[in-house]
Amino acid sequence: MAITHQPSCSDEVSPHLSVSQALERITQAVQPIAGYQQVNLHLALGRVLAEDIQSPMQVPSYTNSAMDGYAINAADLNVEGEQTLEQVGTVFAGHPYEQSIEQGQCVRIMTGAMLPQGVDTVIMQEHVEADGNQIKFNAQAHQVGQNVRLAGEDIHVGQVVLQAGKQILPPELGLLASLGIAEVKIKPRLRVAFFSTGDELCPVGQPLKSGQIYDSNRYQLFGVLDRLNVEVIDMGVIPDDLAQIQQAFTTASQTADVLITSGGVSVGDADYVKQVLDELGQINFWKIAMKPGHPLTFGTINQATFFGLPGNPVSSLVTFYQFVQPALQRMMGQTDIARPTWKVRCLSKLKKKKGRTEFQRGILKQADDGEWVVTTTGAQGSHMIRSMSEANCFIVLQEHQTVVNESEFVTVQPLAGLL
């Protein structure tokens, strides 16, 4: 990893990067992992393509009908008023009609069925009056080539239909299957180890002792990592013990591509994560001008990329979404990692300090008049995990902003499907 600056965690003053500067540092430092795997298509969901996919065939593979109706020759539309044609057969999907159709003739045809030779236009059955083996219709009400899917009009042979770096979602599975592609080359699954630190953490399911809290961050991290389809290595809770934290760092750096810790990145006497990273690894940065999530640490230990998340649960999720998730997606080889934002009217009055970016939790909803608006979830303390559960977006307040008055427009980041 190329380190442009290596501040020490023991420095009295460490640079406070802006959110954009921190993202740029991370983007420059992390690269897609090397190699690929070849897997069956049904195992490819959520994975990232390691190569471009070129179509081995044209789609549609043959000219076919887009409607249930009657296939005719367009020359039979060149009459004034009503036209009468002879029906000489019926064509079903998967059962081609082998004989050529002459002018003045037609065939009954079903959706998806191959057009026989001699016809190039389909009239919907609702627009036809059938009487025995004859049909009648208004010739002037129809156009040449209507209701026909031409061979190759969607995809031609050799066309790149999916590019390397594309995440395979259900539509991509359908596209690949439609091309008869049974196996694909994908990027290897990223190995991500994580653990929480702190003597105050109690495992879920056990009674709390005085001064303890439940270890919620590991469950959050497991959830967001599992949704990213990475190989998750849960190392549990490491107590505030320098030797044990050193051993955990060493073990993780030897087995994982990425190590994520939660807690221990502040400047308290028992916050050893920064100290261990300073001794065993390299620090790129460890403070960001943002709220929540100010004490985020980023660096390397051996060959593993390291993220030290704050211990407060909201700070942990916010920093994961803003910094860790795009970094992991980049390391996975994914190219489509842009996070959508848009401007909406805010129905709450908001305040913040100048000089830092804030990610306040918000509720995005549609008003009675159809306009999309946002309201705050209320108190924004970084320990208030309920605010994340209630929120469906971040309200992003820029560094220069101090007050947002009611009905002003703000930037929102939707959370649906991301956390």
VEXNU-316701 format. One line per field, with one value per residue (C-alpha): residue in one letter; x, y, z. Coordinates in Angstrom, 1 decimal. Example, Ala and Ser with C-alpha at 12.3 -4.5 7.8 and 13.67 -1.06 7.14 Angstrom:
2
tifi <- [A / S] .
u <- [12.3 / 13.7] .
v <- [-4.5 / -1.1] .
w <- [7.8 / 7.1] .
END
This chain:
419
tifi <- [M / A / I / T / H / Q / P / S / C / S / D / E / V / S / P / H / L / S / V / S / Q / A / L / E / R / I / T / Q / A / V / Q / P / I / A / G / Y / Q / Q / V / N / L / H / L / A / L / G / R / V / L / A / E / D / I / Q / S / P / M / Q / V / P / S / Y / T / N / S / A / M / D / G / Y / A / I / N / A / A / D / L / N / V / E / G / E / Q / T / L / E / Q / V / G / T / V / F / A / G / H / P / Y / E / Q / S / I / E / Q / G / Q / C / V / R / I / M / T / G / A / M / L / P / Q / G / V / D / T / V / I / M / Q / E / H / V / E / A / D / G / N / Q / I / K / F / N / A / Q / A / H / Q / V / G / Q / N / V / R / L / A / G / E / D / I / H / V / G / Q / V / V / L / Q / A / G / K / Q / I / L / P / P / E / L / G / L / L / A / S / L / G / I / A / E / V / K / I / K / P / R / L / R / V / A / F / F / S / T / G / D / E / L / C / P / V / G / Q / P / L / K / S / G / Q / I / Y / D / S / N / R / Y / Q / L / F / G / V / L / D / R / L / N / V / E / V / I / D / M / G / V / I / P / D / D / L / A / Q / I / Q / Q / A / F / T / T / A / S / Q / T / A / D / V / L / I / T / S / G / G / V / S / V / G / D / A / D / Y / V / K / Q / V / L / D / E / L / G / Q / I / N / F / W / K / I / A / M / K / P / G / H / P / L / T / F / G / T / I / N / Q / A / T / F / F / G / L / P / G / N / P / V / S / S / L / V / T / F / Y / Q / F / V / Q / P / A / L / Q / R / M / M / G / Q / T / D / I / A / R / P / T / W / K / V / R / C / L / S / K / L / K / K / K / K / G / R / T / E / F / Q / R / G / I / L / K / Q / A / D / D / G / E / W / V / V / T / T / T / G / A / Q / G / S / H / M / I / R / S / M / S / E / A / N / C / F / I / V / L / Q / E / H / Q / T / V / V / N / E / S / E / F / V / T / V / Q / P / L / A / G / L / L] .
u <- [0.0 / 1.4 / 1.4 / 1.6 / 1.7 / 2.2 / 1.1 / 1.7 / -1.3 / 0.7 / 1.0 / -0.6 / -2.2 / -3.1 / -4.4 / -8.2 / -8.9 / -12.2 / -14.5 / -13.5 / -9.8 / -10.2 / -12.1 / -9.3 / -6.6 / -8.5 / -9.1 / -5.5 / -4.4 / -6.6 / -6.6 / -8.7 / -7.4 / -5.7 / -6.9 / -10.3 / -12.5 / -14.7 / -18.0 / -21.4 / -23.9 / -26.1 / -23.2 / -22.4 / -25.1 / -23.6 / -20.1 / -18.0 / -17.1 / -13.4 / -13.7 / -15.9 / -18.8 / -19.2 / -22.4 / -21.9 / -25.3 / -27.7 / -30.8 / -33.5 / -31.9 / -34.7 / -37.4 / -40.6 / -44.0 / -44.4 / -48.1 / -50.8 / -52.3 / -51.9 / -48.7 / -49.1 / -47.1 / -46.9 / -47.9 / -51.4 / -51.8 / -51.7 / -55.5 / -58.2 / -60.5 / -61.1 / -58.7 / -59.5 / -56.8 / -56.8 / -55.5 / -53.3 / -51.9 / -51.0 / -47.6 / -46.7 / -43.6 / -41.0 / -42.7 / -41.5 / -43.8 / -41.8 / -43.8 / -43.5 / -46.6 / -47.8 / -49.4 / -53.1 / -52.4 / -51.7 / -51.0 / -52.3 / -49.2 / -48.5 / -46.2 / -42.6 / -43.2 / -40.8 / -42.2 / -42.4 / -40.9 / -43.1 / -44.5 / -43.1 / -46.0 / -48.3 / -51.8 / -53.1 / -55.9 / -58.2 / -58.0 / -59.1 / -62.5 / -62.1 / -64.6 / -63.5 / -60.2 / -60.6 / -59.7 / -60.8 / -59.2 / -58.9 / -55.7 / -55.2 / -55.1 / -51.8 / -48.1 / -45.4 / -43.4 / -45.5 / -45.5 / -42.4 / -39.1 / -36.3 / -33.4 / -30.5 / -32.3 / -31.3 / -27.9 / -25.6 / -22.9 / -19.7 / -21.3 / -19.9 / -23.1 / -21.4 / -18.1 / -15.5 / -16.2 / -19.9 / -21.6 / -23.9 / -27.4 / -30.6 / -31.0 / -27.4 / -28.1 / -31.1 / -29.1 / -26.2 / -28.7 / -30.5 / -27.1 / -26.6 / -23.6 / -23.3 / -20.0 / -18.4 / -15.1 / -15.5 / -13.1 / -12.1 / -14.2 / -12.6 / -11.6 / -12.5 / -11.6 / -13.1 / -13.3 / -14.5 / -12.3 / -13.2 / -13.5 / -16.9 / -18.4 / -20.6 / -21.6 / -25.3 / -27.2 / -25.3 / -26.4 / -24.8 / -22.4 / -22.1 / -20.5 / -20.9 / -22.8 / -23.7 / -21.5 / -23.8 / -21.1 / -20.0 / -23.6 / -23.8 / -20.5 / -21.5 / -24.7 / -23.1 / -20.2 / -22.5 / -24.6 / -21.5 / -20.9 / -17.4 / -15.8 / -16.5 / -14.0 / -15.5 / -12.7 / -15.0 / -14.3 / -10.7 / -10.2 / -8.3 / -5.0 / -2.0 / -0.6 / -4.0 / -4.6 / -1.2 / -1.8 / -5.2 / -3.7 / -0.9 / -3.3 / -5.8 / -3.1 / -1.8 / -5.2 / -7.4 / -7.2 / -8.9 / -9.0 / -11.8 / -11.8 / -14.5 / -13.5 / -10.1 / -9.3 / -9.6 / -6.9 / -7.9 / -5.3 / -6.8 / -7.3 / -4.5 / -5.6 / -3.7 / -0.7 / -0.5 / -1.0 / 1.7 / 4.1 / 3.1 / 1.7 / 1.5 / -1.0 / -2.4 / -4.8 / -6.8 / -9.0 / -11.7 / -13.5 / -16.9 / -19.6 / -20.3 / -17.1 / -14.3 / -11.7 / -11.6 / -8.2 / -7.0 / -3.7 / -2.1 / -0.7 / 1.5 / -0.4 / -3.8 / -5.7 / -6.9 / -9.9 / -10.3 / -13.9 / -15.1 / -16.8 / -20.1 / -22.6 / -23.8 / -20.3 / -19.3 / -22.1 / -21.7 / -17.9 / -18.4 / -20.9 / -19.0 / -15.5 / -15.2 / -17.9 / -16.7 / -13.1 / -14.2 / -16.2 / -13.1 / -11.0 / -13.6 / -13.1 / -16.5 / -16.7 / -20.3 / -19.9 / -21.4 / -23.7 / -26.7 / -27.7 / -30.4 / -31.8 / -35.1 / -36.9 / -36.2 / -39.1 / -36.9 / -34.6 / -31.0 / -27.9 / -24.2 / -20.7 / -18.9 / -15.8 / -17.0 / -19.4 / -22.3 / -24.3 / -27.5 / -30.1 / -33.2 / -36.6 / -37.3 / -41.0 / -43.4 / -45.8 / -49.4 / -48.7 / -46.3 / -43.1 / -40.3 / -39.3 / -37.0 / -37.3 / -34.7 / -35.0 / -34.5 / -31.6 / -28.4 / -26.1 / -23.5 / -24.6 / -28.2 / -28.5 / -32.2 / -31.8 / -30.1 / -33.0 / -35.6 / -33.7 / -33.8 / -31.3 / -28.5 / -29.0 / -25.6 / -24.6 / -21.5 / -18.6 / -19.7 / -23.2 / -24.3 / -28.1 / -30.7 / -34.0 / -37.3 / -38.3 / -34.8 / -33.3 / -30.7 / -28.7 / -29.8 / -28.2 / -30.7 / -29.9 / -32.3 / -30.5 / -27.1 / -27.0] .
v <- [0.0 / 3.4 / 5.6 / 9.3 / 10.2 / 8.1 / 10.0 / 8.3 / 7.5 / 9.1 / 12.5 / 15.3 / 16.6 / 14.4 / 15.8 / 15.9 / 14.9 / 15.8 / 13.1 / 13.5 / 13.5 / 10.3 / 8.6 / 9.6 / 8.2 / 4.9 / 4.8 / 5.3 / 2.7 / -0.3 / -2.4 / -5.3 / -8.7 / -10.8 / -14.0 / -15.5 / -18.5 / -20.3 / -21.3 / -22.7 / -20.0 / -20.9 / -20.1 / -16.7 / -14.5 / -11.5 / -12.2 / -9.9 / -10.8 / -11.2 / -10.9 / -9.4 / -11.5 / -11.7 / -13.1 / -16.4 / -15.9 / -13.3 / -12.5 / -13.1 / -16.1 / -16.1 / -13.6 / -14.3 / -13.0 / -10.5 / -11.2 / -13.9 / -13.2 / -13.7 / -13.5 / -12.0 / -10.6 / -6.8 / -6.6 / -7.7 / -4.3 / -2.5 / -2.4 / 0.1 / -0.9 / -4.5 / -7.3 / -11.0 / -13.7 / -17.5 / -19.1 / -22.1 / -23.2 / -22.5 / -21.9 / -22.5 / -21.5 / -24.2 / -25.7 / -24.0 / -24.0 / -25.4 / -24.3 / -20.8 / -18.6 / -17.0 / -13.6 / -13.8 / -16.4 / -16.1 / -18.3 / -18.2 / -17.6 / -17.6 / -15.3 / -16.3 / -18.6 / -18.3 / -16.5 / -18.7 / -17.7 / -15.3 / -13.3 / -10.2 / -8.7 / -9.8 / -8.6 / -9.0 / -11.5 / -8.8 / -6.8 / -9.8 / -11.3 / -15.0 / -17.1 / -20.7 / -20.6 / -16.9 / -13.8 / -10.2 / -7.0 / -3.3 / -3.1 / 0.6 / 0.3 / -1.7 / -1.1 / -3.1 / -5.2 / -4.6 / -7.0 / -8.7 / -9.3 / -9.4 / -11.8 / -10.1 / -6.8 / -7.0 / -8.6 / -9.5 / -12.2 / -11.1 / -8.1 / -7.4 / -7.8 / -7.6 / -6.0 / -7.2 / -5.6 / -6.0 / -7.5 / -10.4 / -9.8 / -11.6 / -9.7 / -10.7 / -14.3 / -14.2 / -12.6 / -15.1 / -18.0 / -16.6 / -16.8 / -20.5 / -19.6 / -22.2 / -21.0 / -17.7 / -16.4 / -14.4 / -12.6 / -14.5 / -14.0 / -11.3 / -12.5 / -10.1 / -10.7 / -8.6 / -8.3 / -6.0 / -4.8 / -3.8 / -5.2 / -3.7 / -5.9 / -8.8 / -11.6 / -11.6 / -14.2 / -13.8 / -11.6 / -8.1 / -7.4 / -4.0 / -1.6 / -3.9 / -3.5 / -6.0 / -6.4 / -5.1 / -3.9 / -7.4 / -8.3 / -5.1 / -5.8 / -9.4 / -8.2 / -5.7 / -8.0 / -10.9 / -8.8 / -7.9 / -11.6 / -11.7 / -14.5 / -13.4 / -14.3 / -13.5 / -13.4 / -12.5 / -10.0 / -9.2 / -7.8 / -4.6 / -6.5 / -5.4 / -8.9 / -10.3 / -7.5 / -7.9 / -11.6 / -11.0 / -8.4 / -10.9 / -13.8 / -11.7 / -10.2 / -13.7 / -15.1 / -12.2 / -9.6 / -7.0 / -6.6 / -4.5 / -3.7 / -2.0 / 0.1 / 1.0 / 3.7 / 6.7 / 8.1 / 6.5 / 4.7 / 1.3 / 2.0 / -0.3 / -0.7 / 2.4 / 1.5 / -2.0 / -0.7 / 1.8 / -0.9 / -3.7 / -1.8 / 1.5 / 4.2 / 6.2 / 8.4 / 8.2 / 11.2 / 12.6 / 15.9 / 14.2 / 13.3 / 10.6 / 8.6 / 11.1 / 8.6 / 6.3 / 4.6 / 3.4 / 1.6 / -1.8 / -4.6 / -7.0 / -7.5 / -6.8 / -3.6 / -2.3 / -0.3 / 0.7 / 1.7 / 3.7 / 1.8 / 3.7 / 1.7 / 4.5 / 5.8 / 2.2 / 1.8 / 5.3 / 4.9 / 1.4 / 2.7 / 5.8 / 4.3 / 0.6 / -0.6 / 1.2 / 0.1 / -3.6 / -3.3 / -1.9 / -4.7 / -7.2 / -5.8 / -4.2 / -1.1 / 0.0 / 1.3 / 4.8 / 5.7 / 7.6 / 10.9 / 13.4 / 16.7 / 16.7 / 19.2 / 18.8 / 19.3 / 19.5 / 22.3 / 21.0 / 22.4 / 21.4 / 22.8 / 24.4 / 22.6 / 18.9 / 16.8 / 15.3 / 12.2 / 12.7 / 9.9 / 10.7 / 9.3 / 9.7 / 9.6 / 10.7 / 13.6 / 13.7 / 15.9 / 13.3 / 15.3 / 13.3 / 14.9 / 14.0 / 14.4 / 13.7 / 10.7 / 13.0 / 13.0 / 12.2 / 10.8 / 8.3 / 5.8 / 5.8 / 2.7 / 3.0 / 6.1 / 3.8 / 1.3 / 4.0 / 5.7 / 4.9 / 7.5 / 9.8 / 13.5 / 14.7 / 18.1 / 19.6 / 21.2 / 24.8 / 24.3 / 25.2 / 25.5 / 24.0 / 25.8 / 24.0 / 23.4 / 23.9 / 21.3 / 18.9 / 16.0 / 12.5 / 9.1 / 6.3 / 3.2 / 0.7 / -2.5 / -1.2 / -1.7] .
w <- [0.0 / -0.9 / 2.2 / 1.6 / 5.3 / 8.4 / 11.5 / 14.8 / 17.0 / 19.9 / 18.1 / 20.1 / 16.9 / 14.0 / 10.7 / 10.5 / 6.9 / 5.2 / 4.2 / 0.5 / 1.4 / 3.4 / 0.6 / -1.8 / 0.5 / 0.7 / -3.0 / -3.8 / -1.3 / -2.0 / -5.1 / -6.4 / -5.2 / -7.9 / -9.4 / -10.3 / -9.7 / -12.3 / -10.8 / -12.0 / -12.7 / -9.7 / -7.4 / -8.9 / -7.3 / -5.5 / -6.9 / -9.1 / -12.7 / -13.4 / -17.2 / -19.9 / -21.0 / -24.8 / -26.2 / -28.0 / -29.8 / -31.1 / -29.0 / -30.0 / -31.7 / -34.3 / -35.5 / -33.4 / -32.5 / -29.7 / -29.5 / -29.8 / -33.2 / -36.9 / -38.9 / -42.4 / -45.3 / -45.1 / -48.8 / -47.7 / -45.9 / -49.3 / -49.7 / -48.9 / -46.0 / -45.0 / -45.9 / -46.0 / -45.7 / -45.6 / -42.5 / -43.5 / -40.1 / -36.5 / -35.1 / -31.4 / -29.5 / -29.8 / -32.9 / -36.1 / -39.1 / -42.0 / -45.0 / -46.6 / -46.5 / -49.7 / -50.2 / -49.3 / -46.6 / -42.9 / -39.9 / -36.4 / -34.2 / -30.5 / -28.5 / -28.9 / -31.9 / -34.8 / -37.8 / -40.9 / -44.2 / -46.1 / -43.2 / -41.4 / -39.5 / -36.7 / -36.0 / -32.5 / -32.3 / -30.7 / -34.0 / -36.2 / -37.0 / -37.6 / -39.6 / -40.2 / -42.1 / -43.0 / -41.1 / -41.7 / -40.4 / -41.3 / -43.3 / -42.8 / -39.0 / -39.0 / -39.8 / -41.5 / -39.0 / -36.0 / -33.0 / -34.3 / -32.4 / -35.0 / -34.6 / -33.0 / -32.2 / -28.5 / -28.6 / -31.5 / -31.6 / -29.9 / -28.1 / -24.6 / -22.5 / -19.1 / -18.2 / -15.7 / -12.3 / -12.6 / -9.6 / -10.6 / -9.4 / -10.4 / -13.7 / -14.6 / -13.8 / -16.1 / -18.9 / -18.6 / -18.6 / -21.6 / -23.5 / -22.4 / -20.3 / -17.5 / -15.9 / -15.2 / -14.0 / -10.8 / -8.4 / -5.3 / -2.2 / -0.1 / 3.4 / 6.1 / 9.8 / 12.6 / 16.3 / 19.1 / 21.9 / 25.4 / 28.9 / 29.2 / 26.4 / 27.4 / 25.0 / 23.9 / 25.9 / 29.1 / 32.1 / 32.3 / 35.1 / 36.6 / 34.2 / 31.2 / 27.9 / 25.2 / 22.2 / 19.5 / 17.1 / 16.1 / 15.1 / 13.0 / 11.3 / 10.6 / 9.0 / 6.7 / 5.8 / 5.1 / 2.8 / 0.8 / 0.2 / 1.6 / 3.6 / 7.2 / 10.0 / 13.4 / 16.0 / 18.8 / 21.6 / 22.6 / 26.1 / 26.8 / 27.0 / 24.9 / 24.4 / 23.3 / 20.9 / 19.5 / 18.9 / 17.4 / 14.9 / 14.0 / 13.4 / 11.4 / 9.2 / 8.3 / 7.3 / 6.0 / 3.3 / 5.6 / 9.3 / 11.0 / 14.6 / 16.7 / 19.6 / 21.1 / 18.5 / 20.9 / 23.1 / 26.4 / 28.6 / 27.7 / 24.0 / 22.6 / 18.9 / 17.7 / 19.8 / 18.3 / 14.8 / 15.3 / 16.4 / 13.9 / 10.9 / 9.1 / 9.7 / 6.8 / 8.9 / 12.1 / 12.4 / 10.1 / 10.3 / 10.5 / 13.0 / 14.0 / 13.4 / 14.0 / 15.3 / 12.3 / 11.7 / 8.4 / 7.5 / 7.0 / 9.0 / 7.1 / 3.8 / 5.3 / 5.0 / 8.4 / 9.5 / 13.1 / 13.6 / 16.6 / 19.4 / 19.5 / 17.5 / 15.3 / 14.6 / 13.7 / 11.1 / 9.6 / 9.1 / 7.7 / 5.1 / 4.1 / 4.0 / 4.6 / 2.2 / -0.9 / -0.1 / 0.2 / -3.0 / -4.8 / -3.4 / -4.6 / -8.1 / -8.3 / -10.4 / -9.9 / -6.3 / -6.6 / -3.7 / -4.9 / -3.3 / -4.1 / -2.8 / -0.9 / 1.3 / 5.0 / 7.4 / 10.5 / 11.7 / 11.9 / 13.5 / 13.4 / 13.9 / 11.0 / 9.6 / 9.6 / 7.6 / 9.5 / 8.7 / 10.6 / 10.6 / 8.7 / 7.6 / 3.9 / 3.0 / 0.4 / 1.4 / 0.6 / -2.4 / -3.8 / -2.9 / -1.2 / 2.1 / 5.0 / 8.8 / 11.4 / 13.7 / 16.7 / 19.0 / 17.1 / 19.8 / 18.5 / 21.1 / 20.0 / 17.8 / 17.7 / 15.5 / 12.9 / 13.1 / 12.6 / 9.8 / 6.1 / 5.0 / 6.0 / 5.9 / 4.7 / 6.0 / 4.4 / 6.2 / 5.6 / 6.8 / 10.4 / 10.2 / 8.1 / 8.4 / 8.0 / 4.4 / 3.1 / 0.7 / 2.0 / 0.5 / 1.5 / 1.0 / 1.0 / 3.1 / 1.5 / 0.7 / 1.8 / 5.6] .
END
